[in-house]
Amino acid sequence: MRCWRCGLVPEEDDIYCRKCGTRLKLIKNEEFCSCGEKIAEGVYFCPKCGKQIIPS
């Protein structure tokens, strides 16, 4: 997996990119894309920005 914004390969347990700060994974029960859109359970692409959602 790479950061979708800058391309850095994160450590396995990283939630945010160490280079640009982009959220890489959903956090526990939070279901929001990095653009702020609420993501329904079972959805793998953000309906607002189209970013692929990575299940945690």
CHARMM-style PDB file with segment names, atoms N, HN, CA, C and O in Angstrom:
ATOM      1  N   MET     1       0.835  -1.180   0.000  1.00  0.00      PROA
ATOM      2  CA  MET     1       0.000   0.000   0.000  1.00  0.00      PROA
ATOM      3  C   MET     1       0.882   1.246   0.000  1.00  0.00      PROA
ATOM      4  O   MET     1       1.930   1.271   0.645  1.00  0.00      PROA
ATOM      5  N   ARG     2       0.466   2.250  -0.705  1.00  0.00      PROA
ATOM      6  HN  ARG     2      -0.386   2.230  -1.229  1.00  0.00      PROA
ATOM      7  CA  ARG     2       1.148   3.544  -0.737  1.00  0.00      PROA
ATOM      8  C   ARG     2       0.162   4.629  -0.370  1.00  0.00      PROA
ATOM      9  O   ARG     2      -1.048   4.460  -0.516  1.00  0.00      PROA
ATOM     10  N   CYS     3       0.683   5.743   0.108  1.00  0.00      PROA
ATOM     11  HN  CYS     3       1.667   5.880   0.227  1.00  0.00      PROA
ATOM     12  CA  CYS     3      -0.164   6.904   0.363  1.00  0.00      PROA
ATOM     13  C   CYS     3      -0.747   7.353  -0.975  1.00  0.00      PROA
ATOM     14  O   CYS     3      -0.017   7.519  -1.953  1.00  0.00      PROA
ATOM     15  N   TRP     4      -2.066   7.549  -1.013  1.00  0.00      PROA
ATOM     16  HN  TRP     4      -2.658   7.414  -0.219  1.00  0.00      PROA
ATOM     17  CA  TRP     4      -2.714   7.929  -2.266  1.00  0.00      PROA
ATOM     18  C   TRP     4      -2.352   9.347  -2.697  1.00  0.00      PROA
ATOM     19  O   TRP     4      -2.508   9.698  -3.867  1.00  0.00      PROA
ATOM     20  N   ARG     5      -1.867  10.169  -1.755  1.00  0.00      PROA
ATOM     21  HN  ARG     5      -1.741   9.884  -0.805  1.00  0.00      PROA
ATOM     22  CA  ARG     5      -1.545  11.561  -2.081  1.00  0.00      PROA
ATOM     23  C   ARG     5      -0.078  11.744  -2.494  1.00  0.00      PROA
ATOM     24  O   ARG     5       0.192  12.375  -3.516  1.00  0.00      PROA
ATOM     25  N   CYS     6       0.878  11.202  -1.715  1.00  0.00      PROA
ATOM     26  HN  CYS     6       0.659  10.690  -0.884  1.00  0.00      PROA
ATOM     27  CA  CYS     6       2.298  11.474  -2.003  1.00  0.00      PROA
ATOM     28  C   CYS     6       3.090  10.256  -2.460  1.00  0.00      PROA
ATOM     29  O   CYS     6       4.206  10.402  -2.956  1.00  0.00      PROA
ATOM     30  N   GLY     7       2.528   9.042  -2.300  1.00  0.00      PROA
ATOM     31  HN  GLY     7       1.620   8.923  -1.896  1.00  0.00      PROA
ATOM     32  CA  GLY     7       3.203   7.841  -2.775  1.00  0.00      PROA
ATOM     33  C   GLY     7       4.138   7.170  -1.783  1.00  0.00      PROA
ATOM     34  O   GLY     7       4.717   6.134  -2.108  1.00  0.00      PROA
ATOM     35  N   LEU     8       4.307   7.718  -0.587  1.00  0.00      PROA
ATOM     36  HN  LEU     8       3.836   8.560  -0.323  1.00  0.00      PROA
ATOM     37  CA  LEU     8       5.188   7.124   0.412  1.00  0.00      PROA
ATOM     38  C   LEU     8       4.637   5.778   0.861  1.00  0.00      PROA
ATOM     39  O   LEU     8       3.427   5.627   1.025  1.00  0.00      PROA
ATOM     40  N   VAL     9       5.511   4.807   1.061  1.00  0.00      PROA
ATOM     41  HN  VAL     9       6.495   4.930   0.929  1.00  0.00      PROA
ATOM     42  CA  VAL     9       5.094   3.512   1.585  1.00  0.00      PROA
ATOM     43  C   VAL     9       5.129   3.601   3.108  1.00  0.00      PROA
ATOM     44  O   VAL     9       6.205   3.738   3.689  1.00  0.00      PROA
ATOM     45  N   PRO    10       3.965   3.526   3.766  1.00  0.00      PROA
ATOM     46  CA  PRO    10       3.914   3.671   5.224  1.00  0.00      PROA
ATOM     47  C   PRO    10       4.263   2.381   5.949  1.00  0.00      PROA
ATOM     48  O   PRO    10       4.290   1.304   5.353  1.00  0.00      PROA
ATOM     49  N   GLU    11       4.528   2.505   7.238  1.00  0.00      PROA
ATOM     50  HN  GLU    11       4.506   3.380   7.722  1.00  0.00      PROA
ATOM     51  CA  GLU    11       4.681   1.336   8.093  1.00  0.00      PROA
ATOM     52  C   GLU    11       3.309   0.673   8.211  1.00  0.00      PROA
ATOM     53  O   GLU    11       2.290   1.330   7.995  1.00  0.00      PROA
ATOM     54  N   GLU    12       3.267  -0.601   8.545  1.00  0.00      PROA
ATOM     55  HN  GLU    12       4.095  -1.134   8.721  1.00  0.00      PROA
ATOM     56  CA  GLU    12       2.012  -1.348   8.573  1.00  0.00      PROA
ATOM     57  C   GLU    12       0.961  -0.763   9.511  1.00  0.00      PROA
ATOM     58  O   GLU    12      -0.228  -0.781   9.192  1.00  0.00      PROA
ATOM     59  N   ASP    13       1.385  -0.242  10.667  1.00  0.00      PROA
ATOM     60  HN  ASP    13       2.351  -0.227  10.927  1.00  0.00      PROA
ATOM     61  CA  ASP    13       0.420   0.265  11.652  1.00  0.00      PROA
ATOM     62  C   ASP    13       0.161   1.770  11.553  1.00  0.00      PROA
ATOM     63  O   ASP    13      -0.551   2.323  12.391  1.00  0.00      PROA
ATOM     64  N   ASP    14       0.730   2.449  10.536  1.00  0.00      PROA
ATOM     65  HN  ASP    14       1.309   2.000   9.855  1.00  0.00      PROA
ATOM     66  CA  ASP    14       0.505   3.884  10.373  1.00  0.00      PROA
ATOM     67  C   ASP    14      -0.943   4.170   9.983  1.00  0.00      PROA
ATOM     68  O   ASP    14      -1.491   3.516   9.096  1.00  0.00      PROA
ATOM     69  N   ILE    15      -1.550   5.133  10.638  1.00  0.00      PROA
ATOM     70  HN  ILE    15      -1.104   5.664  11.359  1.00  0.00      PROA
ATOM     71  CA  ILE    15      -2.889   5.577  10.283  1.00  0.00      PROA
ATOM     72  C   ILE    15      -2.794   6.824   9.415  1.00  0.00      PROA
ATOM     73  O   ILE    15      -3.639   7.046   8.548  1.00  0.00      PROA
ATOM     74  N   TYR    16      -1.765   7.640   9.645  1.00  0.00      PROA
ATOM     75  HN  TYR    16      -1.078   7.459  10.349  1.00  0.00      PROA
ATOM     76  CA  TYR    16      -1.523   8.846   8.862  1.00  0.00      PROA
ATOM     77  C   TYR    16      -0.174   8.724   8.164  1.00  0.00      PROA
ATOM     78  O   TYR    16       0.745   8.112   8.706  1.00  0.00      PROA
ATOM     79  N   CYS    17      -0.041   9.296   6.971  1.00  0.00      PROA
ATOM     80  HN  CYS    17      -0.788   9.794   6.530  1.00  0.00      PROA
ATOM     81  CA  CYS    17       1.213   9.298   6.226  1.00  0.00      PROA
ATOM     82  C   CYS    17       2.245  10.128   6.986  1.00  0.00      PROA
ATOM     83  O   CYS    17       1.953  11.244   7.417  1.00  0.00      PROA
ATOM     84  N   ARG    18       3.433   9.593   7.146  1.00  0.00      PROA
ATOM     85  HN  ARG    18       3.670   8.687   6.796  1.00  0.00      PROA
ATOM     86  CA  ARG    18       4.502  10.297   7.875  1.00  0.00      PROA
ATOM     87  C   ARG    18       5.083  11.453   7.073  1.00  0.00      PROA
ATOM     88  O   ARG    18       5.753  12.319   7.636  1.00  0.00      PROA
ATOM     89  N   LYS    19       4.839  11.480   5.773  1.00  0.00      PROA
ATOM     90  HN  LYS    19       4.295  10.776   5.315  1.00  0.00      PROA
ATOM     91  CA  LYS    19       5.380  12.549   4.935  1.00  0.00      PROA
ATOM     92  C   LYS    19       4.392  13.707   4.770  1.00  0.00      PROA
ATOM     93  O   LYS    19       4.758  14.867   4.962  1.00  0.00      PROA
ATOM     94  N   CYS    20       3.134  13.394   4.412  1.00  0.00      PROA
ATOM     95  HN  CYS    20       2.836  12.452   4.256  1.00  0.00      PROA
ATOM     96  CA  CYS    20       2.190  14.473   4.095  1.00  0.00      PROA
ATOM     97  C   CYS    20       1.007  14.573   5.061  1.00  0.00      PROA
ATOM     98  O   CYS    20       0.236  15.530   4.991  1.00  0.00      PROA
ATOM     99  N   GLY    21       0.855  13.588   5.970  1.00  0.00      PROA
ATOM    100  HN  GLY    21       1.482  12.810   6.027  1.00  0.00      PROA
ATOM    101  CA  GLY    21      -0.200  13.659   6.970  1.00  0.00      PROA
ATOM    102  C   GLY    21      -1.565  13.161   6.529  1.00  0.00      PROA
ATOM    103  O   GLY    21      -2.524  13.246   7.297  1.00  0.00      PROA
ATOM    104  N   THR    22      -1.676  12.647   5.321  1.00  0.00      PROA
ATOM    105  HN  THR    22      -0.898  12.578   4.697  1.00  0.00      PROA
ATOM    106  CA  THR    22      -2.944  12.134   4.815  1.00  0.00      PROA
ATOM    107  C   THR    22      -3.373  10.896   5.598  1.00  0.00      PROA
ATOM    108  O   THR    22      -2.552  10.031   5.903  1.00  0.00      PROA
ATOM    109  N   ARG    23      -4.670  10.819   5.921  1.00  0.00      PROA
ATOM    110  HN  ARG    23      -5.336  11.522   5.673  1.00  0.00      PROA
ATOM    111  CA  ARG    23      -5.184   9.636   6.623  1.00  0.00      PROA
ATOM    112  C   ARG    23      -5.134   8.454   5.668  1.00  0.00      PROA
ATOM    113  O   ARG    23      -5.625   8.534   4.542  1.00  0.00      PROA
ATOM    114  N   LEU    24      -4.538   7.351   6.123  1.00  0.00      PROA
ATOM    115  HN  LEU    24      -4.139   7.285   7.038  1.00  0.00      PROA
ATOM    116  CA  LEU    24      -4.395   6.163   5.293  1.00  0.00      PROA
ATOM    117  C   LEU    24      -5.461   5.116   5.580  1.00  0.00      PROA
ATOM    118  O   LEU    24      -5.852   4.361   4.690  1.00  0.00      PROA
ATOM    119  N   LYS    25      -5.928   5.072   6.812  1.00  0.00      PROA
ATOM    120  HN  LYS    25      -5.611   5.686   7.535  1.00  0.00      PROA
ATOM    121  CA  LYS    25      -6.887   4.056   7.227  1.00  0.00      PROA
ATOM    122  C   LYS    25      -8.006   4.705   8.016  1.00  0.00      PROA
ATOM    123  O   LYS    25      -7.834   5.770   8.609  1.00  0.00      PROA
ATOM    124  N   LEU    26      -9.142   4.056   8.013  1.00  0.00      PROA
ATOM    125  HN  LEU    26      -9.282   3.191   7.531  1.00  0.00      PROA
ATOM    126  CA  LEU    26     -10.213   4.493   8.897  1.00  0.00      PROA
ATOM    127  C   LEU    26      -9.795   4.159  10.317  1.00  0.00      PROA
ATOM    128  O   LEU    26      -9.123   3.152  10.540  1.00  0.00      PROA
ATOM    129  N   ILE    27     -10.174   4.970  11.266  1.00  0.00      PROA
ATOM    130  HN  ILE    27     -10.720   5.788  11.085  1.00  0.00      PROA
ATOM    131  CA  ILE    27      -9.787   4.764  12.651  1.00  0.00      PROA
ATOM    132  C   ILE    27     -10.946   4.171  13.426  1.00  0.00      PROA
ATOM    133  O   ILE    27     -12.001   4.797  13.533  1.00  0.00      PROA
ATOM    134  N   LYS    28     -10.772   2.979  13.966  1.00  0.00      PROA
ATOM    135  HN  LYS    28      -9.915   2.471  13.879  1.00  0.00      PROA
ATOM    136  CA  LYS    28     -11.777   2.286  14.771  1.00  0.00      PROA
ATOM    137  C   LYS    28     -13.169   2.426  14.171  1.00  0.00      PROA
ATOM    138  O   LYS    28     -13.409   1.943  13.065  1.00  0.00      PROA
ATOM    139  N   ASN    29     -14.083   3.071  14.869  1.00  0.00      PROA
ATOM    140  HN  ASN    29     -13.888   3.464  15.767  1.00  0.00      PROA
ATOM    141  CA  ASN    29     -15.452   3.181  14.403  1.00  0.00      PROA
ATOM    142  C   ASN    29     -15.729   4.443  13.605  1.00  0.00      PROA
ATOM    143  O   ASN    29     -16.865   4.673  13.192  1.00  0.00      PROA
ATOM    144  N   GLU    30     -14.718   5.259  13.383  1.00  0.00      PROA
ATOM    145  HN  GLU    30     -13.794   5.072  13.719  1.00  0.00      PROA
ATOM    146  CA  GLU    30     -14.925   6.453  12.568  1.00  0.00      PROA
ATOM    147  C   GLU    30     -15.098   6.019  11.125  1.00  0.00      PROA
ATOM    148  O   GLU    30     -14.329   5.198  10.626  1.00  0.00      PROA
ATOM    149  N   GLU    31     -16.069   6.545  10.471  1.00  0.00      PROA
ATOM    150  HN  GLU    31     -16.694   7.213  10.876  1.00  0.00      PROA
ATOM    151  CA  GLU    31     -16.348   6.161   9.096  1.00  0.00      PROA
ATOM    152  C   GLU    31     -16.356   7.388   8.204  1.00  0.00      PROA
ATOM    153  O   GLU    31     -17.368   7.718   7.586  1.00  0.00      PROA
ATOM    154  N   PHE    32     -15.195   8.071   8.145  1.00  0.00      PROA
ATOM    155  HN  PHE    32     -14.373   7.803   8.647  1.00  0.00      PROA
ATOM    156  CA  PHE    32     -15.089   9.274   7.343  1.00  0.00      PROA
ATOM    157  C   PHE    32     -13.900   9.183   6.407  1.00  0.00      PROA
ATOM    158  O   PHE    32     -12.840   8.682   6.782  1.00  0.00      PROA
ATOM    159  N   CYS    33     -14.077   9.665   5.200  1.00  0.00      PROA
ATOM    160  HN  CYS    33     -14.938  10.073   4.896  1.00  0.00      PROA
ATOM    161  CA  CYS    33     -12.994   9.768   4.229  1.00  0.00      PROA
ATOM    162  C   CYS    33     -12.088  10.931   4.655  1.00  0.00      PROA
ATOM    163  O   CYS    33     -12.487  11.761   5.472  1.00  0.00      PROA
ATOM    164  N   SER    34     -10.898  10.988   4.115  1.00  0.00      PROA
ATOM    165  HN  SER    34     -10.574  10.313   3.452  1.00  0.00      PROA
ATOM    166  CA  SER    34      -9.993  12.101   4.422  1.00  0.00      PROA
ATOM    167  C   SER    34     -10.543  13.439   3.923  1.00  0.00      PROA
ATOM    168  O   SER    34     -10.083  14.492   4.367  1.00  0.00      PROA
ATOM    169  N   CYS    35     -11.524  13.419   3.003  1.00  0.00      PROA
ATOM    170  HN  CYS    35     -11.898  12.564   2.643  1.00  0.00      PROA
ATOM    171  CA  CYS    35     -12.142  14.670   2.542  1.00  0.00      PROA
ATOM    172  C   CYS    35     -13.243  15.137   3.487  1.00  0.00      PROA
ATOM    173  O   CYS    35     -13.770  16.239   3.331  1.00  0.00      PROA
ATOM    174  N   GLY    36     -13.600  14.289   4.484  1.00  0.00      PROA
ATOM    175  HN  GLY    36     -13.172  13.394   4.611  1.00  0.00      PROA
ATOM    176  CA  GLY    36     -14.605  14.658   5.463  1.00  0.00      PROA
ATOM    177  C   GLY    36     -15.970  14.026   5.241  1.00  0.00      PROA
ATOM    178  O   GLY    36     -16.850  14.145   6.094  1.00  0.00      PROA
ATOM    179  N   GLU    37     -16.160  13.366   4.126  1.00  0.00      PROA
ATOM    180  HN  GLU    37     -15.445  13.269   3.433  1.00  0.00      PROA
ATOM    181  CA  GLU    37     -17.450  12.739   3.813  1.00  0.00      PROA
ATOM    182  C   GLU    37     -17.673  11.495   4.679  1.00  0.00      PROA
ATOM    183  O   GLU    37     -16.754  10.697   4.864  1.00  0.00      PROA
ATOM    184  N   LYS    38     -18.888  11.327   5.209  1.00  0.00      PROA
ATOM    185  HN  LYS    38     -19.634  11.975   5.059  1.00  0.00      PROA
ATOM    186  CA  LYS    38     -19.233  10.142   5.990  1.00  0.00      PROA
ATOM    187  C   LYS    38     -19.348   8.957   5.040  1.00  0.00      PROA
ATOM    188  O   LYS    38     -19.963   9.056   3.978  1.00  0.00      PROA
ATOM    189  N   ILE    39     -18.749   7.835   5.434  1.00  0.00      PROA
ATOM    190  HN  ILE    39     -18.250   7.755   6.296  1.00  0.00      PROA
ATOM    191  CA  ILE    39     -18.739   6.633   4.611  1.00  0.00      PROA
ATOM    192  C   ILE    39     -19.610   5.570   5.262  1.00  0.00      PROA
ATOM    193  O   ILE    39     -19.424   5.249   6.436  1.00  0.00      PROA
ATOM    194  N   ALA    40     -20.554   5.025   4.517  1.00  0.00      PROA
ATOM    195  HN  ALA    40     -20.706   5.286   3.564  1.00  0.00      PROA
ATOM    196  CA  ALA    40     -21.422   3.959   5.019  1.00  0.00      PROA
ATOM    197  C   ALA    40     -20.645   2.647   5.090  1.00  0.00      PROA
ATOM    198  O   ALA    40     -19.696   2.445   4.332  1.00  0.00      PROA
ATOM    199  N   GLU    41     -21.037   1.775   5.980  1.00  0.00      PROA
ATOM    200  HN  GLU    41     -21.808   1.940   6.595  1.00  0.00      PROA
ATOM    201  CA  GLU    41     -20.386   0.477   6.138  1.00  0.00      PROA
ATOM    202  C   GLU    41     -20.484  -0.315   4.834  1.00  0.00      PROA
ATOM    203  O   GLU    41     -21.534  -0.342   4.192  1.00  0.00      PROA
ATOM    204  N   GLY    42     -19.395  -0.949   4.455  1.00  0.00      PROA
ATOM    205  HN  GLY    42     -18.542  -0.927   4.976  1.00  0.00      PROA
ATOM    206  CA  GLY    42     -19.373  -1.752   3.238  1.00  0.00      PROA
ATOM    207  C   GLY    42     -19.072  -0.983   1.968  1.00  0.00      PROA
ATOM    208  O   GLY    42     -19.026  -1.577   0.891  1.00  0.00      PROA
ATOM    209  N   VAL    43     -18.865   0.331   2.062  1.00  0.00      PROA
ATOM    210  HN  VAL    43     -18.902   0.815   2.937  1.00  0.00      PROA
ATOM    211  CA  VAL    43     -18.552   1.158   0.886  1.00  0.00      PROA
ATOM    212  C   VAL    43     -17.038   1.251   0.752  1.00  0.00      PROA
ATOM    213  O   VAL    43     -16.344   1.486   1.741  1.00  0.00      PROA
ATOM    214  N   TYR    44     -16.521   1.072  -0.454  1.00  0.00      PROA
ATOM    215  HN  TYR    44     -17.084   0.881  -1.257  1.00  0.00      PROA
ATOM    216  CA  TYR    44     -15.076   1.061  -0.663  1.00  0.00      PROA
ATOM    217  C   TYR    44     -14.561   2.256  -1.465  1.00  0.00      PROA
ATOM    218  O   TYR    44     -13.358   2.383  -1.693  1.00  0.00      PROA
ATOM    219  N   PHE    45     -15.481   3.140  -1.895  1.00  0.00      PROA
ATOM    220  HN  PHE    45     -16.459   3.038  -1.710  1.00  0.00      PROA
ATOM    221  CA  PHE    45     -15.086   4.366  -2.578  1.00  0.00      PROA
ATOM    222  C   PHE    45     -15.910   5.518  -2.024  1.00  0.00      PROA
ATOM    223  O   PHE    45     -17.118   5.381  -1.834  1.00  0.00      PROA
ATOM    224  N   CYS    46     -15.270   6.643  -1.766  1.00  0.00      PROA
ATOM    225  HN  CYS    46     -14.288   6.754  -1.921  1.00  0.00      PROA
ATOM    226  CA  CYS    46     -15.958   7.811  -1.229  1.00  0.00      PROA
ATOM    227  C   CYS    46     -16.935   8.357  -2.270  1.00  0.00      PROA
ATOM    228  O   CYS    46     -16.546   8.577  -3.417  1.00  0.00      PROA
ATOM    229  N   PRO    47     -18.202   8.579  -1.890  1.00  0.00      PROA
ATOM    230  CA  PRO    47     -19.166   9.110  -2.847  1.00  0.00      PROA
ATOM    231  C   PRO    47     -18.913  10.580  -3.214  1.00  0.00      PROA
ATOM    232  O   PRO    47     -19.439  11.063  -4.216  1.00  0.00      PROA
ATOM    233  N   LYS    48     -18.117  11.290  -2.412  1.00  0.00      PROA
ATOM    234  HN  LYS    48     -17.689  10.898  -1.598  1.00  0.00      PROA
ATOM    235  CA  LYS    48     -17.846  12.703  -2.677  1.00  0.00      PROA
ATOM    236  C   LYS    48     -16.611  12.898  -3.564  1.00  0.00      PROA
ATOM    237  O   LYS    48     -16.672  13.599  -4.574  1.00  0.00      PROA
ATOM    238  N   CYS    49     -15.478  12.267  -3.179  1.00  0.00      PROA
ATOM    239  HN  CYS    49     -15.428  11.698  -2.358  1.00  0.00      PROA
ATOM    240  CA  CYS    49     -14.231  12.512  -3.902  1.00  0.00      PROA
ATOM    241  C   CYS    49     -13.751  11.311  -4.731  1.00  0.00      PROA
ATOM    242  O   CYS    49     -12.857  11.456  -5.565  1.00  0.00      PROA
ATOM    243  N   GLY    50     -14.337  10.131  -4.509  1.00  0.00      PROA
ATOM    244  HN  GLY    50     -15.063  10.013  -3.832  1.00  0.00      PROA
ATOM    245  CA  GLY    50     -13.970   8.945  -5.283  1.00  0.00      PROA
ATOM    246  C   GLY    50     -12.764   8.174  -4.761  1.00  0.00      PROA
ATOM    247  O   GLY    50     -12.372   7.168  -5.352  1.00  0.00      PROA
ATOM    248  N   LYS    51     -12.164   8.638  -3.647  1.00  0.00      PROA
ATOM    249  HN  LYS    51     -12.483   9.456  -3.167  1.00  0.00      PROA
ATOM    250  CA  LYS    51     -10.996   7.955  -3.089  1.00  0.00      PROA
ATOM    251  C   LYS    51     -11.375   6.563  -2.617  1.00  0.00      PROA
ATOM    252  O   LYS    51     -12.452   6.362  -2.055  1.00  0.00      PROA
ATOM    253  N   GLN    52     -10.478   5.588  -2.850  1.00  0.00      PROA
ATOM    254  HN  GLN    52      -9.603   5.751  -3.307  1.00  0.00      PROA
ATOM    255  CA  GLN    52     -10.721   4.239  -2.362  1.00  0.00      PROA
ATOM    256  C   GLN    52     -10.597   4.217  -0.854  1.00  0.00      PROA
ATOM    257  O   GLN    52      -9.646   4.771  -0.301  1.00  0.00      PROA
ATOM    258  N   ILE    53     -11.547   3.584  -0.180  1.00  0.00      PROA
ATOM    259  HN  ILE    53     -12.319   3.134  -0.629  1.00  0.00      PROA
ATOM    260  CA  ILE    53     -11.555   3.481   1.272  1.00  0.00      PROA
ATOM    261  C   ILE    53     -10.867   2.170   1.652  1.00  0.00      PROA
ATOM    262  O   ILE    53     -11.217   1.106   1.141  1.00  0.00      PROA
ATOM    263  N   ILE    54      -9.893   2.257   2.545  1.00  0.00      PROA
ATOM    264  HN  ILE    54      -9.610   3.122   2.959  1.00  0.00      PROA
ATOM    265  CA  ILE    54      -9.138   1.087   2.982  1.00  0.00      PROA
ATOM    266  C   ILE    54      -9.739   0.596   4.280  1.00  0.00      PROA
ATOM    267  O   ILE    54      -9.653   1.297   5.288  1.00  0.00      PROA
ATOM    268  N   PRO    55     -10.351  -0.593   4.299  1.00  0.00      PROA
ATOM    269  CA  PRO    55     -10.924  -1.110   5.541  1.00  0.00      PROA
ATOM    270  C   PRO    55      -9.841  -1.307   6.589  1.00  0.00      PROA
ATOM    271  O   PRO    55      -8.732  -1.741   6.276  1.00  0.00      PROA
ATOM    272  N   SER    56     -10.170  -0.984   7.841  1.00  0.00      PROA
ATOM    273  HN  SER    56     -11.071  -0.632   8.095  1.00  0.00      PROA
ATOM    274  CA  SER    56      -9.182  -1.165   8.906  1.00  0.00      PROA
ATOM    275  C   SER    56      -9.279  -2.555   9.483  1.00  0.00      PROA
ATOM    276  OT1 SER    56      -8.526  -2.899  10.394  1.00  0.00      PROA
TER     277      SER     56
END
